[in-house]
Amino acid sequence: MALTHRLIPAPSESVKKMLIRRMTFGRAMEEAERFKSASWGAVLLIQGTVPEIFYAADVGSKTSPVLTAELVGNCPQNIVSMAFIGGVADVKQVLSALTHEGVIV
């Protein structure tokens, strides 16, 4: 089953704030700061089942130096959302790798 995805080049400040509010950081404030100060050239949002998302996160984080974050607001038992954040070329490289792996069609 393919993941639902959307690529957002040059996300607006309001989109950045919405995404940061939905990211799960646990108690790691330094992790939250890392995302706030990161290069937000593009964001790739993906949504799918837990196994699909974890596989996609593994492929994406091994492919390119992007930040990867789980987004809350969905049913954690069935559907999960993930964001890959970084430079435009890096995020597009993740999208290409996920397409090549058949995760995204």
ABEGO torsion letter per residue (X at the ends): XBBBBBBBBGBBAAAAAAAAAABBAEABAAAAAAAAABBBABBBBBBBBAAAAAAAAAAAAAABBBBBBBBBGBBAAABBBBBBBEBAAAAAAAAAAAAAAGABX
